[in-house]
Amino acid sequence: MKYLSLPDNATRILPFYLAMEEFAARIIGEDDIFFMWQVEPTVIFGRNQVIANEVNVEYCRKHGIAFYRRRSGGGCVYADRDNIMFSYITRSDEVQTTFTAYTSAVAAMLRGLGLNASASDRNDVLIDGRKVSGNAFYHIPGRSIVHGTMLYGTNMEHMLNAITPSREKLTSKGVESVRSHITTLSEHLSIDIEAFKQHVRETLCDGEIRLTAADVAEIEQITQAYLEPSFLWGNDPRCEVTRGGRIESVGSIYADVELKGGVIHSLHLTGDFLPLCEDAGKAMLDKLRGIKPEADDLRAALDGSDAGQWILNMTNEQLIKLLAISN
């Protein structure tokens, strides 16, 4: 198995590494390819999941946590710089055979460090019966891709809050309950994360394929498909997101935003703010329908309008900040 490396050490957004998997699967002829990657705090959810059911959009936005959809199935995962992501690309077409071979190899690699590691029948890797790695799979013609987590360490509060919407603030008991089912490598190893990554590479790989700047440019082009709102939000049933709070000089204001295909389908505001002109409000709402919930798109749609004519003391930028719910 060959290790696929980048020509630099830059940290990129998560979809870049998903695109790198696609590039490896479609372009590189090697039978078995492996690479590791790390990202800033990010939630990644499965291709068939409804974003409103899986991602706490408000929490992610508040804490600077990005969120993206992947092409593989499976559940919602939180990743950060302490959580190493593994990607494995192979010619095998057999799903379970591929999973079993891969998770068994990862478990054996961990046992090489003296850990009591095993592969579960749910495609997880366990240490002393507690999950340290979860994995997902997808297939393209002639190739299979397995990717998953390896918890060296993580921000447990972010992990628990970012992936479940509209939940009560977790108590320490709730955190401990989750801790009883998962573990991190830092609980078991004295080596640091870089030494662990070196052990992984030396154990699983017997050579290197180094990407060029031209390869990176092509991967960046593939990345764009993951950033499209239509892919991020998918075919969700009219996804509803509620966000808001108190705005100085305006009052409390909450926006119930209904999305369809990644654009605003309808919008309803509640709170103790003071509405002024109903016609101005209707005109602004009409401008916002069909718009991506991103700051630049909202700003362009509202150009020439004045939110202060609709709601007392509100500025366009305050309204944009309220509604911009996408990454």
QUINOR-V308868 format. One record per pair of residues at least 24 apart in sequence whose C-alpha atoms are under 7 Angstrom apart, sorted by the first residue. I is the first residue (numbers start at 0). GAP is how many residues later the second one is. Records with the same first field share a line. If there is no record, write none. Layout:
# QUINOR-V308868
I=GAP  GAP
This chain:
# QUINOR-V308868
0=31  32  33  203  204  205
1=30  31  32  203  204  205  206  207
2=30  31  32  202  204  205  206
3=29  30  31  204  205  206
4=30  204  205  206
5=204  205
6=203  204  205  206
10=28
11=27
12=26
13=25
14=208  211
15=203  204  207
18=200  203  204
19=199
22=196
24=64  118
30=59  60
31=57  58  59
32=55  56  57
33=53  54  55
34=51  52  53
35=48  49  50  51
36=47  48  49
37=42  43  45  46  47
38=40  41  42
39=40  41
40=24  25  38  39
41=24  25  36  37  38
42=24  25  34  35  36  120
43=24  25  26  32  33  34
44=24  25  30  31  32
45=24  25  26  27  28  29  30
46=24  25  26
47=25
49=186
50=182
51=187  188  189
52=112
53=109  110  111
54=107  108  109  110
55=106  107  108  109  110
57=185
58=103
59=102
65=261
67=164
68=163
70=67
71=64  65  66
72=63  64
73=62
75=87
77=81  85
79=74
81=70  71  72
82=66  67  68  69  70  71
83=65  66  67  68
84=63  64  65
85=61  62  63
86=59  60  61
87=57  58  59
88=54  55  56  57
89=53  54  55
90=51  52  53
91=51  52
92=49  50  51
98=24
108=91  94
129=51  52  53
130=50  51  52
131=50  51  52
150=33  34
151=32  33  34  41
152=31  32  33
228=33
229=31  32
232=28  29
233=27
234=26
235=24
243=78
248=64
249=62  63  64
261=30
262=27  28  29  30
263=24  25  26  27  28  29
264=24  25
273=37  38
274=35  36  37
275=33  34  35  36
276=32  33
277=32
279=29  30
280=29
292=30  31  32  33
293=30  31  32
294=25  29
